[in-house]
Amino acid sequence: MRVPTLHRKPVWQRFFAGVVIGGCISWMIFLFMYGTLQEKQSIVIKRQNSIIKDLRDEKKIWQDEWDKLTKKNAEMLIVQNVSVKINRYEKYGIKDSHSIFEKEEEIKEDLRSLIAKDISEVYQNKDLIFKTIENKTLKINNRRYKLVIKDILFYSTINIYLELKLAD
């Protein structure tokens, strides 16, 4: 078989030339439209990526701050120190502040088990603290004294303010 010669029929030549030129033009239009859409999509994706990066950075900052606050609050909710102060001891003629200091340290040693405990747990057992301190008798200058709790403050440091009372 032989391919028919079309060079003698200009109608077919114009038709095929039109098909080729039309195909090239339509391909160019397709590439332009596709490229424009892809460029818009790439701009949107870049914008979304930058927003995602900013949000991740912001989230990390918030998480770091949250962790710091959580640690700080955890430390604040734990008893870290016990402070004992005996007031109005001059009323009984005690002029030796060193012996008062020693007695304060002795009471602190008795309450050392409260350190590193949860504040709510210590507060729930405050009656035990009251009984521990108020049932204690101190011997200062050959006299016996009892302690009376005047004020107690619960925070990361437990502050206990005491007064002396003569024991019967």
LINGI-V180851 format. One record per run of one state. SS is the DSSP state (a for helix, b for strand, c for the rest). FROM is the first residue (numbers start at 1). TO is the last residue. Records with the same first field share a line. If there is no record, write none. Layout:
SS = FROM-TO / FROM-TO
//
This chain:
c = 1-9 / 77-77 / 79-80 / 88-88 / 93-96 / 111-111 / 115-117 / 125-125 / 135-136 / 141-142 / 154-156 / 167-168
a = 10-76 / 89-92 / 97-110 / 112-114 / 119-124 / 126-134
b = 78-78 / 81-87 / 118-118 / 137-140 / 143-153 / 157-166
//
